Structure formats: C-alpha cells, structure tokens
Amino acid sequence: MKIKTIAAAAVLAASLALGACGGGTAVTGNSSAVSGSAAGSSEEASGKGTADVSSAPSVSASSAKNAAQKAELYVTEDLGDAPELSGLTCEKKLNLQYAKDFAVYYYDDDYKIISIRDGGNYLIVPEGKEAPQGISDDLVVIQGPPKNIYMAASGSMCFFPALGCMDSVTMTSVDRDGWYIQAPIDAINAGTMTFAGKYSEPDYEMLISKDCGLAIESTMILHAPKVKEMIEGLGIPVLIDRCSYETDPFGRMEWVKMYGALMGKEEAAADYFADELTSLGDYKNFEDTGKTVAFFSINSNQQVTVRKTDDIIPNMINMSGGSYIFKDLENTAGNSVSVNLSMEKFYADAKDADYLVYNAIIETPLTGMSDLTGKNPMFSQFKAVQDGNVWQVDKSWYQSTDRVGELLADLHHMVTDGNAEEMKFLKKVS
C-alpha cells in the first residue's frame, strides 16, 4: 500500500505537533463497554518478562482431516446477515463453533468481509484487485493479505506464528521485555520485527517508512481516538481486535480463524483450532469435583481483585470440575471484568475455598507462600494456605490466546490432584 503522499505528510506533521494523544454491521453476542476492555487488556498485558511457557505448536501439514471436516469449514445457509457489497453476492460464511464476536463472509471473485461486533466491517481485497465501486463509507478496506503489520493487540500476536505468518508482522507496540511468548522475542532479536512505539504513541514516521499495510489494535485504542485518526489519516487501515471479549475460552481461541481469514489461511487456521481442541482431551465431560476455587490478586492499594462470575476464568474453573467461589459477583461500579473487595470481604467469602489461584498475570508473581502471608497475615487462616493448595497463573497466559484453553486442562489437573508437570500455565506456590 502506497501511503507516502502529500496528505499523509500533512497528517504526520500534525501528529508530531500534537504529540501522543489519544461502524458497520454488528455480529451477535454479548456486549461490553470500552472500560471493560481496558481492564481486560491493559492490566493483563503489563509487566516484564522474556520466558515462554512453551512455544505455540505449528500448524501440522500432516493433520488428518477428512473431507467432511473440510466441508464444514464454510456454511452456505443463513446468509441474510451478510453485509451488502456493491455488485457482489455473498456465497458462504465461515463456520464457527464457539466464537460470538466475529463473522467472515465470502463473496464473488474472492472478496471477503470480516465483521467484528462493535468493531466494524473490514473488506479484504484479493491480491492484485481493487475494492469494488460504490462500497459503503463504513467499510474499512484492507489489501490482502496485509504486509508490514503494526501489531498493537499483544494478546493476538500468537496467532501469527500459529499460522506461519510471523514475517507479516514487522512492527509491534510492545518492546522485547514486554513479551512472554517466544516468537516476538525471536523476531525482535533477529531484527525482523521492530518496536514502533506503544499503541497510544506510535512512531508515525516508522509506519510510513515501513509501508505499513495494517494496524491491529486492541480496544484500548478507543481511549486514544486521536491516534486512530492519525493512523487512518496516513492511509493505513485500523482493525480493532475484540477477542478478549469472548467469555468462552474456545471462543477466544477460535479467533485464530479470523486471523486465518485475514491472511488467507482459512484451512490452516481450522486445522490448528481442531488440533488444539484435541490436545485438551475430554474437556466437555469433566465431572464436578465439588472443590471450590478463588481466583484473585492483591493490588497496590492492598485491595483484593477478583473476577466477575461470568468472566472467562471463572467459566474455566467451573468447566474444569471446580466451582468458582463467587456465585453471583458483578461489578456494580462499571463494566470491568475485575471487582475490588476489601480483605475482610474476601476473607469472609473465600477463607474456606479449597484452592486459591493467584493472578500473576497482572501482579508480580509470588516467590513463595511467605509472599502471600506477607501481603496480609489473614491469609495464614485460609484453608487453602493451610492445606498447601495455593497456585498462580503464569504471565504468558494472556499472550497465548491461541492456547488459552490449556488453562482449563491445568485447572482440571489442580482440582483432581493431577500431575503438576503436565500443567502449562499453573504453578504451585510452596
């Protein structure tokens, strides 16, 4: 995409003068406010680290998928919700099993539209072709497959190595020390990917010089609308990723198919997703153990931060055979997935929980049980502390969206006293 125009230069000059500042058909699914996105994205992506729990498995060329499975990649019925595309007919749409927050529609001549709930519609133009005449102004045009991507949605970087498309991402909003998965660390070390400024203060000159074909942002960009306008003013399309709004772990993992559609790798994405589900074993039939679990962290104000009952992690606890200790917890102060409790309230509700799971995604990991009791002596009276059943989630989990379901298997191992060596994201606190 050629964006080095007089207009782009004018926008760039304006952006540098201002400094860092901050439509379409909706897909069905549960809605969330922008403030919920901030809690679900920025708080979990903060911190430093360089280690990966394990590298994401690559797409297997030898995956044995029969013809029936291949046929299920698309559906040809119920296309009435397809966005209109001037002069073209929708022929099919991507078949999704769990995801609720996106859809992909396929039209004549290999055009496709990715529709993201509350994030707009994106027209993917086949290589060598142009966008049809008379399309809606609300349709964001992306030349496919996009090259020189600026990735500012750190939780979705993992989909690119999973699909074998890591070389398409040449710029990132997270520097080396902010990554916990290996692929972006390796790319930065090799010089094939460059830190191009954080999402709220991108290096506009670099975006131009590297001929950026697409900026992928999390919903945090909605808190910096001027930045989004600046990027678009340079002729660079902006796609807003909303995978973190999927409350089903498999729905969140299934966003690999959205990225597969974006990059022209639909079959590879379907194979990857199927392989991930297979690796989780009999996850649909985990029996209720009656064991209760509290998931929490301690913030800088010494408040206990927990999750709303309908959040993805409480859902995984319940699916694993455990039972989230807070049955009907909501955030009455806003739409964030997190809820702050006083220590006294947390003690009253969770002191008899069979397991405590510390959220080291957003806070400094515990080095031992003394770290926990040092935060508040009341923890020594908790049943899970006395029984030695305190665990914590590794920071890499948030950046491993393609494998988030593996935490479900870890939780199942935990509540059934399974083999801790088989866990990917849970570690016991001793």
Secondary structure, DSSP 8 states (H G I E B T S, - for coil): ----SHHHHHHHHHHHHH-S-------SS----HHHHHHHHHHHH-S-----SS------TT----HHHHHTTEE-S--TT---BTTB-EEEEE--SS--SEEEEEEGGG-EEEEETTTEEEEEE-TT----TT--TTEEEEESS--SEEEE-GGGTTHHHHTT-GGGEEEESS-GGG--SHHHHHHHHHTSSEE---TTS--HHHHHHTT--EEEE-GGGGG-HHHHHHHHHTT--EEE--GGG--SHHHHHTTHHHHHHHHT-HHHHHHHHHHHHHHT-SGGG-----EEEEEEEE-TTS-EEEE-TTSHHHHHHHHTTEEES-SS---TT-S-SEEEE-HHHHHHHHTT-SEEEE-TTTS---SSHHHHHHH-GGGGGSHHHHHT-EEEE-GGGGG-GGGTTHHHHHHHHHHTT--GGG-SSEEE--
